Amino acid sequence: MSSQLQIRLASPNDAAVIASIHVKAWQEAYRGLISQNYLDSLNISERQQLWQKRLDSPKSDQKTFVIKTKNEVQGFSSFGRSRDFSDLGEIYAIYIAPHWWRHGLGHQLLTASVGALKEDGYQEAILWVLSKNEPAIHFYRQAGWHSDEVSRYEKILDVLVQEVRYRTRFISQTDPPTA
């Protein structure tokens, strides 16, 4: 699959597919964690408008990657300067089309996003994950992220959810090894 795998910066032309993946991934991943009525009400057209605005006029300190396999976008990540700390990077979102879950695409996107954050000069990054989203928590722990025991209630797209913060420190070639 790796010869067919491509990660690149998202363009405004990707807004529709990103919106579709975003809605379908939410509906699958958050089943039982967020109101089913809310999940059923998610609208791809509305989400496309949101993504179109973001991709038409991206903030200079934020990026969105898409991952393609078999010449189709199957996922995306969004990341940049932390919304809470100016000296930290942040992964805002990683979503993969549900039929591609557990095929390594999320890991590839996370790796590429972390690499871009390192290139932008960050030495550490955070992300927020729903407190009861065990598959996502396991995914981030497997990738070396750890909870720093901070939690918050956040309104995400009109839904109040409890999130926990995870973080990672980027090891550079100049960092001394730890015992």
N, C-alpha and C positions, 0 to 999 in steps of 0.2 A: 504494500500500500504506500510506502514512503515515496516511491517514484511518482505517484499520482498526487501526493500531498503538497499543497502550496499554502503558505501563510503570507498575507500581504495587508497593507493598509486598506481600510474600507474606503470606498468612494461613494458619492451621492447615489450612484446607480445601484448600490447594495441595500438601500433603505428598505425596499419591499421584502427582500429575503431575510434581512435581519429582523424586521418586524414579525414576520411569520415564525421564525425560529424562536424569537423572544416570547411570543404568546404561547406557542405549542409547548415550549420547555417549561414555562410557568405552569401551564395547565397540568402537565404531567408531574413535574418535580414537587409542586406545592399542594398536590391533592392530599387532603387530610391535615394540612398545616395552615391553609388559608381557606376562608369560606368558599364552598363549591359554587355558590351563586355568583360570587365575585369572579372566580376563575372562568365560569361559563360566560360571563358578560364581557370578557376581554375581547377587544376589537382590533383586528390586524390593521385595518385602515387607519384607525386613530393612532396606533403605535407607529405605523409607517410615517405619519405626519411628524411625530416626535423625532424619529430617527432621521427623516429628511432634513429637518432643521439642524440637528446636531451635525450631520455630515456635510451640509451645505456651508455651514459657518462653524467649523470646529474651533474650540478654544486652543490656544497655542500650547497649553500644558496638558492636553488630553489627547489620547489616540484611541482609535478603534481598529482592531485587526479582524480579518475574516479568515477562516480556514476553508480551503476547498479540497475536495477529493472527488475524483471522477468528474472533474470540471464543473462541479456545483458547490456553492457555498453551503457548508453544513454546520457552521457555528461562528461565534464571534466572541471577542473579548473587548472590554473597554477599560482603560486605565490611564493614570497620569498622576499629577500632584495630589497628595492627600487633601481631602476636604477639611480635615481637622488639624493637620500639622504641615507647615510649609516645607519642612525638611524631609518629609517622608513621601514615598510613592504610595499609590493605592490601586488595587485591582477593584474596579467598580462592579464589573460583571463578567462572567464567563457562562455562556449558554451554548449548548450543542443540540442539534436536532435530535429528538428522542430516539429515533431509529439508529443513530450513530453513537449512542451512549455506550460506554465500556469498550470502545475501540481505540482509545488512546488520544483522541482528538482534543479533549479537554486538557490533558497533560501537555500536549504539544503547544496549545494556545497559552497555557500558563507559563511554560518555559520561554516562549517567545516574548510574552508580555513582561516577564521578569527581566529578560535580556534587554529589552528596550528601556525599562526603568533604570537598569544599571548604566546603559549608554547615556541616559539623561542625567547621570550623576548621583542617583539615589543610592544610599547604602542600606536602606531598610524600607520595608513596605508593610502596609496593613491591608486588611480586607474585612468585610462584615459578612456574616452568614447567619441565616435564620437559626435560632437557638435549638430548634428541634429538627433541623434538616441533617439527620445523621449521615446520609450518603455524601453530602457535600463536606461535612466536617471530616469524615474519614478520608475523602479525596485530598483535602488540604493538609491534613496531618501526614498522610503518606508522602506528600510533596515537601515535607519539612517545615510546614507552618505550625505555629503553636498558639493556643489561646493565651491572652494576657489577662484573662479573668475580668475584662471590661465588657459590660453589656449595656444595651440601651433599647428604648422603644422608639421606633422610627416609622414615619408614615411613608410608605413606598407605593406610589401610584394609587393613592386613596385608601390604602390598607395599613392599619397600625399593626406592626409586628415587633417581636423581640428578636434582637440580633446580638451576637457575640463577636468580639473582635479577635482576629487572628493576625499574627505578624511573622515576619521572617527578616533575618539580617542577611545581606548578601556578603558572602565571603569573597574577598578580592585576593589577587595573587600576592599583595603586600601584607595581608593580615597574617600575624603569627599563628601557627597551629595551636589548637587548644588541647590540653591533656585530657 
